[in-house]
């Protein structure tokens, strides 16, 4: 039987090391690469085309949700499991809508990692039990999960929102995305209009609330 080829992406080196150590103890599992940011994760997925990718939901430059959305479009055979500290159903909804087949909380028991990997590898969906309960409760109460105005942003607008919230200037964003500063300004104005937020500080606060970036501690 072929080994299960897994890619691991998390911006914390110690977290990656811990998860990798657990994965490498599993039979028939091979970690083919690891990345510390979203763009590196996408490049490695393109290079290795792994069976499974474990993606941290919060990564610099390009967050895990955006990586999942792009990866599942370009390489649909690579199944995605999101790694997250957030048990809120809104995050789970976004992850599943982005194409993820699994959602694993970082405070999960060790055994859940193997369960998630095995379940998703055979084509099914895995949600951490704490997350499953919240989703079921929301459904039973007939409270549809919604992204609000965030769901109306384009992928490029979400990427620029993240880069703004990380403190990048218009010039730096333009250089990073290989577009003109005017194009960045146009996207920024459009996302401000859609979110009805018209100052940079407000965009940063929104990005933190939406889980696009993590607050500094």
Secondary structure, DSSP 8 states (H G I E B T S, - for coil): ---EEEEEE-S-HHHHHHHHHHHHTSTTEEEEEEESSHHHHHHHHHHH--SEEEEES--SSS-HHHHHHHHHHH-TTSEEEEEES---HHHHHHHHHTT-SEEEETTS-HHHHHHHHHHHHTT--EE-HHHHHHHHHHHHTT-----GGGGGS-HHHHHHHHHHHTT--HHHHHHHHTS-HHHHHHHHHHHHHHHT--SHHHHHHHHHHTTSS----
